Amino acid sequence: MLIIEAVVDQPEHGIKKGDRFRLYIVDAHHHMGREGTHRNTPIGAYDFYTLLWFELKKMSQHLLENEELLFEPVSIKPPKLPTKLFSSRKSWRKMNHGWMVDRTIVFPYSDDYAKSKIDEVAFKVSNDKIAGWTTRAPHSSRLIGFLRLDPSDGKTFGLDILEDEIDRCVDYLGLRGIKLHPISQLFIDDIASPSMRTIFHKAGTHSLPIIIDTRNIRTVLKLKSLIDTMDSVKDMVVPKIILAHAGMSPSDTRLYESLCNPNIYCETSSIHGLDVPLLFDMAQKNIGSNWSEKILFGTDYSFLSTQANEVILHLLSRNFNGTLSDIQSILGGNAMKLVQTPYRRKSASEISSLRITCTRSPSKTRHLLENEIVKSIGNGDLDLQSIDLMVPGGEKWPQLQPLFSGGFNGIHFRSYLLSLKSTNDILLHLWIRESPRQFLSCAILSLDEIELMSEGAFSPQRLNSILIDSILDTSEIVESPQILVRRIQEHILKSTPNKS
């Protein structure tokens, strides 16, 4: 997380000079794999974020000297649980850096692995590689994988092949969204094709966001037209789409008319120079009160580099007309809301359910349990498929608190879902929830309960009351943190008898 410090008093927001806040950053546009001279792996991403931080500090000094900043970037604070995980195995410790960015949405390049066989979907091998990076420890604590498709496969092999690849990537690989590139895959004139409608509808049924490369306003308008048309058809499910590069059209009011559609968002990579303030000013003037909920931060690494710092520094500057809540929404909150459906995978057996609540020392209990789980992952007894943190309900992001008041930034680090896999491929979803009422609730959830959690938008304010009441009503109550940890361990061991 990025720690920032107020440079001046801001009485209109209740902020004093010297107050520090933490910002959770999500990179919504990041490539991995290999395409010609472009190559990137998880460690390449972490190295890039380390460079991004050093460049951010360097660039901020000039702005501070000219009194252009409201907030100074002062340090990096890694999130505790992922940091524990990276520290649990010697070979992982060298990758425990680059924590300016907390989560990264990654997808294939138009890469060298595409079209490896003429009788299968183009990006099958590429999607497998993304899943291999994003659903295994330790990278599964930092990376969120999107699949990639070539819509022309639907014309060549039939529309079923597109649906089957989406099902495979969601149900068996655990990927969480889709990347499309009209220019690279040469379908810019076929955005309303049956293949695209099939992809969009299937993405909607799986609640998968789609990020689509947009290099001009014409592509944006074609996509909006497709969304509007699909939305008018009965039983057609419309997905959330993210306009990569904001259509490279920050001066065009038609971009913001498109963003007024509740299913359309944009992303900042490639926006630079005077276009950076223009994007945010135009959004504020043309979208309405929820304008900051429609923009996601992205880097487009490795095609682009530290250019992304221009966006961050503008958000921290006196020229930005939004609030800290707007900044957090743009830098991470909006991406979290779009991808934070619980991790699902059908290829593994389920562990039997368990509910257990400790009524004493919730923070101590949580730390003890985390330490034991991290130890099991580091030893190879369990693998981490994903960490899904609770995010706020509603459209408007909550007000950020300074560090001296707890530093709450909207992300619930004490309420999250761990998706874990045993060595014999048994999947368990462990929901750990530290309540302000001074208890720690742990529940191993069934797939049906995971669906209920999905309907709650992964927010503690909006979670289905049936799920919460069921867990509390059927919970085994213990008073000792050690007993809770032991019961969880015993249950996992009992449910995985073939563990090697």
Backbone hydrogen bonds, N-H to C=O, Kabsch-Sander energy under -0.5 kcal/mol:
donor,donor_aa,acceptor,acceptor_aa,energy
2,L,23,L,-2.2
3,I,1,M,-0.5
3,I,75,S,-2.9
4,I,2,L,-0.5
4,I,21,F,-2.5
5,E,72,E,-2.3
6,A,19,D,-2.8
7,V,70,L,-3.2
8,V,70,L,-0.7
10,Q,15,I,-3.5
13,H,10,Q,-2.2
14,G,11,P,-0.9
15,I,10,Q,-2.0
18,G,6,A,-2.3
19,D,16,K,-2.3
21,F,4,I,-2.4
23,L,2,L,-2.7
25,I,23,L,-0.6
26,V,331,L,-3.0
27,D,103,R,-2.3
28,A,26,V,-0.8
28,A,297,F,-2.4
30,H,105,I,-0.8
31,H,301,Y,-3.0
32,M,107,F,-1.9
33,G,40,N,-2.3
35,E,38,H,-3.2
38,H,35,E,-2.5
39,R,37,T,-0.6
40,N,33,G,-2.1
45,A,41,T,-1.7
46,Y,42,P,-2.2
47,D,43,I,-2.3
48,F,44,G,-2.0
49,Y,45,A,-2.3
50,T,46,Y,-1.6
51,L,47,D,-2.1
52,L,48,F,-2.7
53,W,49,Y,-1.9
54,F,50,T,-2.0
55,E,51,L,-2.6
56,L,52,L,-2.2
57,K,53,W,-2.3
58,K,54,F,-2.0
59,M,55,E,-2.9
60,S,56,L,-2.2
61,Q,57,K,-1.2
62,H,58,K,-0.8
63,L,59,M,-1.2
64,L,60,S,-2.5
65,E,61,Q,-2.2
66,N,62,H,-1.4
67,E,64,L,-1.7
68,E,63,L,-2.9
70,L,316,L,-2.7
71,F,316,L,-2.0
72,E,5,E,-2.9
74,V,3,I,-2.7
74,V,72,E,-0.6
75,S,3,I,-1.4
77,K,1,M,-2.7
83,T,79,P,-1.6
84,K,80,K,-2.4
85,L,81,L,-2.0
86,F,82,P,-2.5
87,S,83,T,-1.3
88,S,85,L,-1.6
92,W,89,R,-1.5
93,R,89,R,-1.1
93,R,90,K,-0.6
94,K,90,K,-0.6
95,M,92,W,-1.7
96,N,93,R,-1.8
97,H,95,M,-2.0
101,V,98,G,-1.1
102,D,25,I,-2.1
103,R,25,I,-1.6
104,T,142,R,-2.3
105,I,27,D,-3.1
106,V,104,T,-0.6
106,V,144,I,-2.7
107,F,30,H,-1.6
109,Y,32,M,-0.8
111,D,109,Y,-2.0
112,D,34,R,-2.9
114,A,111,D,-1.4
115,K,122,A,-2.4
116,S,113,Y,-0.8
120,E,117,K,-1.0
124,K,121,V,-1.5
127,N,123,F,-3.1
128,D,124,K,-2.1
129,K,125,V,-2.1
130,I,126,S,-2.1
131,A,127,N,-2.4
132,G,128,D,-2.2
133,W,129,K,-1.5
134,T,130,I,-2.4
135,T,131,A,-1.7
136,R,133,W,-0.5
140,S,136,R,-1.8
141,S,138,P,-1.9
142,R,139,H,-2.1
143,L,139,H,-3.0
144,I,104,T,-2.9
146,F,106,V,-2.6
147,L,177,G,-2.7
149,L,179,K,-1.3
153,D,150,D,-2.3
154,G,151,P,-1.7
155,K,151,P,-0.6
156,T,152,S,-1.9
157,F,153,D,-3.2
158,G,153,D,-0.5
158,G,154,G,-1.1
161,I,158,G,-1.3
162,L,159,L,-0.9
163,E,159,L,-1.7
164,D,160,D,-3.0
165,E,161,I,-1.7
166,I,162,L,-2.0
167,D,163,E,-2.6
168,R,164,D,-2.6
169,C,165,E,-2.4
170,V,166,I,-2.1
171,D,167,D,-3.2
172,Y,168,R,-1.9
173,L,168,R,-1.2
175,L,169,C,-2.9
176,R,145,G,-3.6
178,I,209,P,-2.2
179,K,147,L,-2.6
180,L,211,I,-2.3
185,Q,181,H,-2.4
186,L,183,I,-1.0
187,F,182,P,-2.2
188,I,182,P,-0.9
190,D,187,F,-1.8
193,S,190,D,-1.8
197,R,193,S,-2.2
198,T,194,P,-2.4
199,I,195,S,-2.5
200,F,196,M,-2.9
201,H,197,R,-2.7
202,K,198,T,-2.5
203,A,199,I,-2.6
204,G,200,F,-2.3
205,T,201,H,-2.2
206,H,202,K,-1.5
207,S,204,G,-1.0
208,L,203,A,-3.0
210,I,240,K,-2.4
211,I,178,I,-2.8
212,I,210,I,-0.5
212,I,242,I,-2.6
213,D,180,L,-2.1
214,T,244,A,-1.0
219,T,216,N,-0.5
220,V,216,N,-1.3
221,L,217,I,-2.6
222,K,218,R,-2.1
223,L,219,T,-2.2
224,K,220,V,-2.4
225,S,221,L,-2.3
226,L,222,K,-2.0
227,I,223,L,-2.5
228,D,224,K,-2.8
229,T,225,S,-2.4
230,M,226,L,-2.6
231,D,227,I,-2.4
232,S,228,D,-0.9
232,S,229,T,-0.8
233,V,230,M,-1.5
236,M,233,V,-1.7
237,V,235,D,-0.5
238,V,236,M,-0.5
241,I,263,N,-3.1
242,I,210,I,-3.1
243,L,241,I,-0.5
243,L,265,Y,-2.9
244,A,212,I,-2.3
244,A,242,I,-1.1
246,A,243,L,-1.8
247,G,244,A,-1.2
248,M,245,H,-2.9
249,S,246,A,-1.7
252,D,249,S,-1.7
253,T,251,S,-0.6
255,L,252,D,-1.6
256,Y,252,D,-0.7
257,E,253,T,-1.9
258,S,254,R,-1.8
259,L,255,L,-1.8
260,C,256,Y,-0.9
261,N,258,S,-1.6
264,I,261,N,-1.9
265,Y,241,I,-2.5
266,C,294,K,-2.4
267,E,243,L,-2.1
268,T,296,L,-1.9
271,I,268,T,-2.2
275,D,272,H,-1.6
276,V,273,G,-1.5
278,L,274,L,-1.4
279,L,275,D,-2.3
280,F,276,V,-1.5
281,D,277,P,-2.6
282,M,278,L,-2.8
283,A,279,L,-1.9
284,Q,280,F,-2.2
285,K,281,D,-1.8
286,N,282,M,-2.1
287,I,283,A,-2.0
288,G,283,A,-0.6
291,W,288,G,-1.7
293,E,290,N,-1.7
294,K,291,W,-1.5
295,I,292,S,-0.6
296,L,266,C,-2.5
297,F,330,I,-1.4
299,T,29,H,-0.9
300,D,29,H,-2.5
301,Y,29,H,-0.8
303,F,300,D,-1.1
304,L,300,D,-2.2
308,A,305,S,-1.2
309,N,306,T,-2.0
310,E,307,Q,-1.8
311,V,307,Q,-0.5
311,V,308,A,-0.7
312,I,308,A,-1.5
313,L,309,N,-2.9
314,H,310,E,-1.7
315,L,311,V,-2.1
316,L,312,I,-1.3
317,S,314,H,-1.6
318,R,68,E,-2.7
320,F,317,S,-1.0
327,I,323,T,-2.2
328,Q,324,L,-2.6
329,S,325,S,-2.2
330,I,326,D,-2.4
331,L,327,I,-2.7
332,G,328,Q,-1.5
333,G,328,Q,-2.8
334,N,329,S,-2.8
336,M,332,G,-2.2
337,K,333,G,-2.2
338,L,334,N,-1.7
339,V,335,A,-1.9
340,Q,336,M,-1.6
341,T,339,V,-1.4
346,K,171,D,-5.0
347,S,171,D,-0.8
349,S,425,D,-1.2
351,I,427,L,-1.4
354,L,444,I,-1.1
356,I,442,C,-2.6
357,T,476,E,-3.0
358,C,440,L,-2.7
359,T,357,T,-0.5
359,T,478,V,-2.2
365,T,361,S,-2.7
366,R,362,P,-2.6
367,H,363,S,-2.4
368,L,364,K,-2.3
369,L,365,T,-2.4
370,E,366,R,-2.9
371,N,367,H,-2.5
372,E,368,L,-1.9
373,I,369,L,-2.3
374,V,370,E,-3.0
375,K,371,N,-2.1
376,S,372,E,-2.0
377,I,373,I,-2.3
378,G,374,V,-3.0
379,N,375,K,-2.0
380,G,376,S,-0.6
380,G,377,I,-0.9
381,D,376,S,-2.1
382,L,376,S,-1.4
383,D,421,K,-2.4
385,Q,383,D,-0.6
385,Q,419,S,-3.2
386,S,419,S,-1.3
387,I,140,S,-0.7
388,D,417,L,-2.5
389,L,387,I,-0.6
390,M,412,H,-0.9
390,M,415,S,-2.1
391,V,458,F,-2.2
401,Q,408,F,-2.5
403,L,20,R,-2.8
405,S,402,P,-1.8
406,G,403,L,-1.8
407,G,402,P,-2.1
412,H,390,M,-2.6
413,F,411,I,-1.2
415,S,412,H,-1.3
416,Y,432,I,-2.2
417,L,388,D,-2.6
418,L,430,L,-2.8
419,S,386,S,-2.4
419,S,417,L,-0.5
420,L,418,L,-0.7
420,L,428,L,-2.9
421,K,383,D,-2.6
422,S,426,I,-2.5
423,T,381,D,-0.7
425,D,422,S,-1.7
427,L,349,S,-3.6
427,L,425,D,-0.5
428,L,420,L,-2.9
429,H,445,L,-0.6
430,L,418,L,-3.0
430,L,428,L,-0.7
431,W,429,H,-0.7
431,W,443,A,-3.2
432,I,416,Y,-2.6
432,I,430,L,-0.7
433,R,431,W,-0.5
433,R,441,S,-2.6
434,E,414,R,-2.6
435,S,433,R,-0.7
435,S,439,F,-2.9
438,Q,435,S,-1.5
439,F,435,S,-0.7
440,L,358,C,-2.4
441,S,433,R,-2.7
441,S,439,F,-0.5
442,C,356,I,-2.8
443,A,431,W,-2.0
444,I,354,L,-2.7
445,L,429,H,-2.5
445,L,443,A,-0.7
450,I,446,S,-1.9
451,E,447,L,-1.8
452,L,448,D,-1.6
453,M,449,E,-2.2
454,S,450,I,-2.0
455,E,451,E,-1.9
456,G,452,L,-1.0
457,A,454,S,-1.8
458,F,453,M,-1.4
459,S,456,G,-1.4
462,R,459,S,-0.8
463,L,459,S,-1.2
467,L,464,N,-0.7
468,I,464,N,-1.7
469,D,465,S,-2.9
470,S,466,I,-2.3
471,I,467,L,-2.1
472,L,468,I,-2.4
473,D,469,D,-2.8
474,T,470,S,-1.6
475,S,472,L,-0.8
476,E,355,R,-2.2
477,I,475,S,-0.5
478,V,357,T,-2.9
484,L,480,S,-1.8
485,V,481,P,-2.2
486,R,482,Q,-2.4
487,R,483,I,-2.7
488,I,484,L,-2.3
489,Q,485,V,-2.4
490,E,486,R,-2.7
491,H,487,R,-2.2
492,I,488,I,-2.3
493,L,489,Q,-2.5
494,K,490,E,-2.7
495,S,491,H,-1.9
496,T,492,I,-0.8
496,T,493,L,-0.7
499,K,496,T,-1.8
